[in-house]
Amino acid sequence: MSARPFLARLAADAGRPEGAERLRRALEGDAIAAAAIATPGLELAWHAAAGAEAPGSARVICVIDGSIFGLEDLAAELDVDGDEATVLARAYERLGEAVLDRVHGAFAVFLWDREARTGLVARDQLGGRPVHHRPNGSGHIVGSEVRDLLALSTNPPEPDRVAIAHWLARRPAPDERTLFTGVSRLRAGHLIRLGNGRADTWRWWEPRYSDPQAIGREDAAGMLRDAMAGAVARALRGAAAPGIMLSGGLDSACVAGFADSLRAPARAYSQVFPAHPRIDESQSIEVLTRRYGLAGHTLSYAGGSALAAADEYARAWALPPSSPNWFVWEPLYDLAREDGVDVMLDGEGGDELFGCSPRLLADLLKSARVRELVSQARRIPGMGPDPRPRRIMRAISLYGVRAVLPRALHARLRQLRRTGGAMTPWLSPDARALLGSDAEQDAWKALAGPRWWAALTFSLVEAPDRMGAQDEAGRSGGRNGFDVAHPWRDLKLVELMLSLPPQLSFDPDLDRPLARAAVRGMLPESVRLSGHKPFFNELLDQALAGADADELSEVLGDPGGAVAWALRPGGLAAITSPSRSLVIWRIASASLWARRVFG
C-alpha cells in the first residue's frame, strides 16, 4: 500500500526551489509530512514519511498514490530491480504510455521524464484515486485534491453554476466539471499528457465487449470464488494490521470470509442499531465475528449530526460530501486509528458487481425471443415464486421497452411526459436550464455492446467514478492514517463478471445468486441466504428532525450565496418523494460548503 497524494506545477518558468517549497507547504497538513523537488519545467510535492529524495529512477520521477499491481511481471520481463516507483519509472522509460496497459489497481500515478521535460498523470481503470487539474497562467497545476489546488491561489475560482445545478439535482456533472470554475476532475481510465506548454487529456483505457463465456452456474461460481479470493488478497497486500468494516450484510461478510481463508489477522468494526430493528444486523455481525474469531469493536448507534459531519468534511476538503452516512461510520474510523489499522477493507460495490443486469430483457426483446423474455422477467431478483402478470409486464416495460429505445428518443419522450421541473421542484428555472438534456440520464446507452452489458458496465465503471463513490472513504481513511481498500471494485473481478452469462445473476428469491453460490461453505448459512437489506433513510430523518433541526432551519432559511440562486422559493415544500430527507440534506450540505469556501 502506498498513499502519496501529490501536487505539481508545470510551466516554462517552473523549476525554482521556492516554487517547490510553496507546493510542499500547500500539501503538508497535520501530522502529514511532504517532500518537494524542482527540476526544469516542473515543481512537485508529494506526501512522504521521511526524506526529500524524488522517487523513481535517475531519469524519471514517479509518484504513485494508491496500490498498483502488475509491476512484478514488468520487473521480471525488463530485468529491473527496486521498489514500485523505481520499477514503474524504468518501465516508462522503455514503454512510454503503454506501461499503463500492463498495470491495474486503485491508483493515480505521476510520471515525469527530466530529459524530455514531458510526462503524464493517469488514473486507474476504475478511478480508485482522484486527480484534479486547472490551467495556471501559461502552465498547468495538477494534484490529487481540489483543496490543494485552491491553496496555491490567492483568488479561489468562482463556483461553477452548471456543476452546482447538477449536484443539487443529484446528477453527475457533465464532462470533467467540478464545483469550481476552471478546475477539472480527471476521469477514470484517462491521463493528462504534460509538457511542451500543453496539458492534453486522453482516454487510455475503456471497457470492450466480448461474447460471454459458455459456462454453467457451478463452474462460474467456482471461477468467481477464486477471483474474489484474489481481489481480497490484493486488497490486503502489504497490510500489517488490516481492519474490516463489517455491516453484517452479504458483501462485507464475504470480505471477512475470504480474509479468514487467507489467514489475515483482521479486526472488525461494526455499528448496530438496536433502536432501529429494520436496519439492525447485530445478529449477523455476532454470527460472523464468532465464526471467524474477529476481535474489534461493535458500537451501538446513539444518534448524531449529519450536518456537523458535512460541515467538517467541507472544512477539511473544500467539497461537500456526496453521502450523508459518514456521521454514522466515522466513529468506527476513529477507533481503527486508535487500534493502529493500516488498511481498512469494506464491501462497497458488491451490490452492483454481483447484482443482475435486468436490461437483458431489452436484448431479448430486440431479438424477438418472447418466451425467454417473459421467463427472464419472472426471475428478476425480488419477483418471488409466482409474480403477478401486471408486475411481469411492468418489468418488461421498464427494463425491456424503455431500455431498447434510442437514447435521444427516450429523452424526448421524458420531456413530453412531464412539465418542466417536475422531477426537481426545489430548483430555480435558472438551475433547471443548466441541467442539459435528459439524455444524460441514459448515458449508459452510449456504450457499444448489448444493453445488458452496457448498463452493467456503466454501473461498475462509469457511475461510481462520476459520483466520486470511492473518494470519501479514501479521504476519511487518509485523515486517520490508513488506506481504504474496496475488494469488490477490483478490475480483474469486474472483468470476470462482465464475461459471464448475464442469466446466471438472475434469481426470483435472492439477489446476487452467483456470489452466494461462490461462498457456499465459507459463510454461515444464516448470512449467505439472508435477503435482508437495510436502508439508512430513517437515521437521516431522525438526525434532521432532532440534532440538526435548528441548524437545518437556519441554513435553509439563509442558504449559502453560491447555491441560493439555484433554489426555488418554496420549492422544498413540493418534495414528496421518499428521498425528501436526502434532498434536503444535500441542499443544506451544499450551503454549508458554500459558506466554508466562499464566505
Secondary structure, DSSP 8 states (H G I E B T S, - for coil): -----EEEEE-TT---HHHHHHHHHHH-BTTB-EEEEEETTEEEEEE-SS----SB-SSEEEEEEEEEESHHHHHHHHT--S-HHHHHHHHHHHHGGGGGGG-EEEEEEEEEETTTTEEEEEE-TT--S--EEEEETTEEEEES-HHHHHHT-SS---B-HHHHHHHHTT---STTB-SBTT-EE--TTEEEEEETTEEEEEE-------------HHHHHHHHHHHHHHHHHHHHTT-SSEEEE--SSHHHHHHHHHHHHTT---EEEEEE-TT-TTT--HHHHHHHHHHHT-EEEEEE-----HHHHHHHHHHHHSS--S-TTHHHHHHHHHHHHHHT-SEEE--TTHHHHHS--TTHHHHHHHTT-HHHHHHHHHTSTT--SS--HHHHHHHIIIIIIHHHS-HHHHHHHHHHHS-TTTT-TTB-HHHHHTS--GGGGGGGGGSSS-HHHHHHHIIIIIHHHHTTTTHHHHHHHHHTT-EEE-GGG-HHHHHHHHHS-GGGG--SS-SSHHHHHHTTTTS-HHHHT------THHHHHHHHHTTTHHHHHHHHHS--HHHHTTB-TTGGGG--STTHHHHHHHHHHHHHHHHHHH-
